[in-house]
Amino acid sequence: MVTNDSDGERGGSNIWREPPISSPDRQCYSGNRNNNNNGNNNNAFIHQQNNKSSTSEKVGFETQQYKNQEALRRREHNNMLSDADYPGNGSGARRAKRRSSGESPGEGQALRSSGRQSNIRVKRTNNPPPGQSKRKATDTEEEEDQSEKKYRKCEKAGCSATYPVCFASASERCAKNGYTSRWYHLSCGEHFCNECFDHYYRSHKDGYETFSVWKKAWTGNGKSEPSLKAFMADQQLPYWVQCTKADCRKWRQLTKEIQLTPSLTDAYRCGIKFNNVKVKRRPLAGISASRPCLPLQNEGADQCCQPEDLRVAEVSSSRWHSMLILPPLLKDSPAAPFLAAYYPDCVGMSPSGSPGVPGADHCRAVQPKIAGLCPYFQPFYQPNECGKALCVRPDMMELDELYEFPEFSRDPTMYLALRNLILASWHKDCKEVLTVKKCVTHVVVRGLVRVRCVEEMERVLHFMSRKGLVNTGALSVQRPLLPEKHRTKNVIVIGAGASGLAAARQLQNFGTQVLVLEARDRIGGRVWDDAGMGVVVGRGAQIVNGCVNNPMALMCEQMGLGMHKLGERCDLFQEGGQATDPSIDKRMDFHFNAILDVVSEWRKDKSQSQDVPLGEKVQELKKSFLQESGIHFSELEEKVLDFHLSNLEYACGSSLKQVSARSWDHNEFFAQFSGEHTLLTEGYGTLLHKLAEGLDIRKKCPVTAIEHSGDVVRVTCSNGSQWTAKKVLVTLPLTLLQKNYIHFVPPLPERKMKAIHSLGGGIIEKIALKFPYRFWDGKIQGADYFGHIPPTPDKRGMFTVFYDMDPQGKQAVLMSVIAGDAVGAVRDLQDKDVAAECVKVLRELFKEQEVPEPLHFMVTHWSKDAWSQMSYSFVKMGGSGEAYDIIAEDVQGKLFFAGEATNRHFPQTVTGAYLSGVREASKMAAL
C-alpha cells in the first residue's frame, strides 16, 4: 500500500478530494434574514427539474464515491494500520484523510497535491492466492454496496455531525440516523433528511398542506422568505428546557407533542410528567451512530443523574454559532405589543408567533397603547420616528452594543431578540429586579439555539443593567446585579446630590462597597425642598422637562408618586392689570424664534475665536431686521419680546451678555426628552431620599484634598479624617471646581481645567409666598402659571413667571423666579424686601382687586450657598459644548467626575445630573 508520510499525516492535506456537490448548502446561509431562503428555493428547483435519469446518475455517482471511501477504510484495517496511522475524526471538525492503494482515482475524483514533496513508501502485505483473490474481491464489493448506503455525512463544511440524525421524523421513509441522499443542515447537531424535506415540500405529500398554511401566515406577517428550512426551525425542531434543580441544571430535549411555555420552563425537572405524558429525552442525535444511547431510567428513579446530551456542550462555542443557518426568532415575546408596527422577523420575533401584527401598518410612528403600562414608557422608536432621548431602534444595535457584542455585528437578530425582550419586560414591571430567570421563561424558540439564547441572556442583561437601561432607579436589590468581575472593591463618592446618590445606588446594587462624603448637613445638593407652606416648594429644581423615558418618571412610577401635568396656557399680564392680546404674544414669539434661527445659521461657519455674546448678537440681528424690513415694533411688542428674552435667560441661568452665541443650545443637537412637562408635587427630594436608603453617607465631611498618585486614592476631609479607595467619584458643582475647593495631587490635567473654566456657573433665585386665600383664581381660570410683562428693560427677569404650587386648589401658594441681571439686583436685599417687591408686582398685575399680605415667604440665595454658589451651568462666550465631555473624562481610571456640568446631552437638569452618575457607575464597573 502507498501512504503519505510527510507531516506525520495528521497535518497533511487529503490526497483524494471529494467531488464537488451542487447543493443549496454550498450557497451562503449566513443567517441574514433577507437571504436565508435562497438555498431552499434552489433545492426546490433541483427537485422539480431532475428526471429519473439524472437522479440515477446522481445516486450512481454518490455510490461510487462511498464505495471508494469504504474500500479505503477496509484495506487500511486489513493491513492492520494503527490508530496513529489513521487519523479518525470523532468530532467531525476535520475531514478524515484518505490514502491511495495504488489504484487510480474513481470517476469524478481528482488527485490533490499537498503542496510539498511527499515521501512515498510501500507497505508489505500478505497477498492471498490468486484463486481466492477474485472471490474475496466480489464479497468485498457486495459488503461495500450495503455499507455505502448506510450513512452520509452532512455536506455543510465544518459541521461536526459525523453521522447526522433527522429530528423531523415526518415521513414514513424518514432516514432517521441512516442514509439519505442529502442532509439539510440547521445547526451542528440538527439536521433533517431529504425524505422529510419532500414530505412537506411536495404538493402530493401529506405534509404539504401544513407547510402551505404556515407559509401563508409567514408571508402575510413577516419580511423574510418562507423557506422550508425556516419552517423546520420554526415549527418542527424540538424544544429544549433546563432542569430547575440547583444541583442539576441539565438541558433536556422535549418530545414533539409538548409545547414550551413560561410555566413549563419555571417548573421543569428531569423526568417530569405533563398530562400523563412523560417528558422524554431523544437519543443523542448526531453521535448516536458512534456511541450507544443510554437507556432511560424508570419514572421513579432520579432522572437528573442521566447525562446531558453532548450536543449541548458544543452550543457555547463561537464555531457553533457561526454554523447556525437561521437566527432565532422568538414566539410570544413580551416585546410584541411594543413592536406591533415592525415586521416581527426584523426585530427578533417569529412571524408565526406574533399575534395581532397581520394587517398592521408597518410604517406608522404611533406609540402603541398597552394596558397597564405607564404612558411615559416608550423604550422603542416607532418606524420613521427619531429624536427621542433614551430610546432605541428595535431593529438595530447601538454603537456601545456593537462594541460590547462584536460577534453579533454580522447578524444582530439574536441580540435584538434578547435586548428587546429585556427592555419590554423591565418596562412592564419596573418595581422588581429583572433577573435572568424571569427573562429566560419568555425565550420560546425551538432547537438548540434556545440553549445559546439562555446563555447569552445573562451577558445581555448584565450589560443593560450596567448601562442603567434596566434594574435602575429607586430599586432595592437583595443580591448583586453584576458578577464579581464587574465589582470594584470599594469606591468613595464625594457629594450626595443627584449625581452622587445615583452613582452610589447603582454601584451598591452592582455589589460594590460605597462610601458617600457630603459637606452639608443634608443630602440633595441643589435639590432642596421646603414643605413649610402646606405644599412642597422646591428651592432648587421641581419641574420635569419632558417625561417620556425620563428616569425621574421611572422613579415616580416605582414609588407610586403622582406627577402634575403642566398646561400649555400662560396668559401674559402687564403692570396695570391688562391682559396681553394673545395675537401679540404669538407674533413676538415668532420673531423671537426667527432671531434665534438666524443665530443658528450665522454660527455654522464660526470658530470659537469668532464667538460673541448671545445678547449682543440678538440685538444686532433684531436691529438689522427692523431696518431691512421697515417693520416697527410697538412699545408693548418690545416688552413682550423682553419677556421671551427673560425666559431665555432663565433657561441659560445667566444674563445673555455672558452666554455663547455659538454654543448656547449645544445640547439641542442630541435627542432630548419629549412629552409633557410636569410638576413634582412631592418634590425631587422624595426621589433622592429613596436613592439614599441603605447607603453609607457621612454628612458634614467637606473634602479638602485628593491624592491619586498611588495604587489607591487617598481622600482627606476638613476634620482631618482620611479615607482610601480604588476609585473616587467627584460630583462637586462646577463653581467649586473652578475655585479649587479640593486640592488634587497631582493636579488635574490642563485640558480638564481649561474645560472647567470655559463654562459658567449660572444663577437663578426663587421666591415663594403663601397667602390667606387664592386671589388669582378668577383671573387665571385654572392655568398652572401666568407671565409678567416687564415694564422696562432694566426690570427684565424680575418675577417673570408665577407658578401655582397647589394644583388641587387647596393652598394659596405662588412661586416665581428671578433671572438674568435681576439676580444681581436682589443679591444684597433682605428676604422681606424681596418679598415686598414681589407683592408689589402682584398688586400691579391684579390691580382691579385686593392682594393680601403674604402669611409666609421663602427666598433662595444660591449665589451665597457655600457648597454650590450656582444653580446650573452654561457655555460662556468662547466656550463649546465639548467642555462637558472633557470634564467628564476620568483620570487614569481612578478619578471620575459626575454632575450636570459633565452631561453634554442633558445639562442644567436633575435628570442630567442623575444620568451622569449612572454613566460613571457603568464606567467604573466596566473598568
Secondary structure, DSSP 8 states (H G I E B T S, - for coil): -EEE-GGGTTSS--SEE------GGGS---S-TTTTTHHHHHHHHHHHH--HHHHHHHHHHHHHHHHHHHHHHHHHHHTT--TTTS---SSSSS-------S----TT-EE---SS---EEE-------HHHHHHHHHHHHHHHHHHHTT-----STT---SS--BS---STT--TTS--S-EEEEETTEEEEHHHHHHHHSTTSTTHHHHHHHHHHHHHH-SS---HHHHIIIIIS--EEE---TTT--EEE--TT----HHHHHH--TT-EETTEE------TTTTTTS-------TTS-GGGS---THHHHHTSHHHHHT-SS---BSS-TTTTTTTTS-GGGTTB-TTS-TT-TT--TT-------TT--TT---B--TT---BTT-B-TTS--HHHHHH-GGGSS--HHHHHHHHHHHHHHHH--SS---HHHHHTT----STHHHHHHHHHHHHHHHHHHTTSSS-SS---SS-SS-GGG--SEEEEE--SHHHHHHHHHHHHHT-EEEEE-SSSSS-TT--EE-TTSS-EESS--EEE--TT-HHHHHHHHHT---EE--S-EEEE-TTS-B--HHHHHHHHHHHHHHHHHHHHHGGG--GGG--BHHHHHHHHHHHHHHHH-----HHHHHHHHHHHHHHHHHHTS-TTTBBTTTTTGGGGS-B--S-EEE-TT-HHHHHHHHHTT-EEE-S--EEEEE-SSSSEEEEETTS-EEEESEEEE---HHHHHTT-SEEES---HHHHHHHHHEEEE--EEEEEE-SS-TTHHHHTT-SEEEE--SSGGGTTEEEEEEES-TTS-S-EEEEEE-TTHHHHHTTS-HHHHHHHHHHHHHHHTTTS-----SEEEE--GGG-TTT--SEEEEBTT--THHHHHHH--BTTTEEE-SGGG-SSSTTSHHHHHHHHHHHHHHHHH-
